[in-house]
Amino acid sequence: QVQLVESGGALVQPGGSLRLSCAASGFLFSSYTMRWYRQVPGRSRTLVAGITSLSSGTFYSDSVKGRFTISRDNDKNTLYLQMNSLKPEDTAIYFCNAPNDEGDYWGQGTQVTVSS
């Protein structure tokens, strides 16, 4: 019933831009803080950015601050991540996440590859 579906990942050259989307359904999206995580082989899944339910607050990891922007459209039940000035170190699978006391909701991820 609960679904988070990421899209927008692609192969892009260093310095390029991408916008990821996460379509949410099956829960009250507008009441949830939402987050983007990423994971690369051999590393743990790490927090990239987060946004509160009404977009009153955002937070970013130091590695993406100033380059990435998280946003949401509660009328469309969609979360976004605008990624600019991409670097090879940004290569990862990107996941959207909804924190939940009964167990977090997760999408299946979308692959971002930054390479020349």
WOSULTA-V380903 format. One record per pair of residues at least 24 apart in sequence whose C-alpha atoms are under 6 Angstrom apart, sorted by the first residue. I is the first residue (numbers start at 1). J is the second residue. D is the distance in Angstrom with one decimal. If there is no record, write none. Layout:
BEGIN
((I:J:D) (I:J:D))
END
This chain:
BEGIN
((1:26:5.2) (2:26:4.2) (4:107:4.5) (5:107:5.4) (6:109:5.7) (6:110:5.8) (7:110:5.8) (9:110:5.2) (9:111:5.0) (9:112:4.8) (10:112:5.2) (11:113:4.7) (11:114:5.9) (12:114:5.0) (13:114:5.4) (13:115:5.0) (13:116:5.0) (14:86:5.4) (14:87:5.1) (14:114:5.7) (15:85:4.2) (15:86:4.8) (16:85:5.5) (16:86:5.5) (17:83:5.4) (17:84:4.4) (18:83:5.2) (19:81:5.6) (19:82:4.4) (19:83:5.9) (20:80:5.5) (20:81:5.0) (21:79:5.7) (21:80:4.6) (22:78:5.5) (22:79:4.9) (23:78:4.7) (24:77:5.4) (24:78:6.0) (29:77:6.0) (30:74:5.4) (34:97:5.9) (34:98:5.0) (35:96:5.7) (35:97:5.0) (36:95:5.7) (36:96:4.6) (37:94:5.7) (37:95:5.1) (38:92:5.8) (38:93:5.4) (38:94:4.3) (38:95:5.9) (39:92:5.3) (39:93:5.4) (40:92:4.8) (88:114:4.7) (88:115:5.8))
END
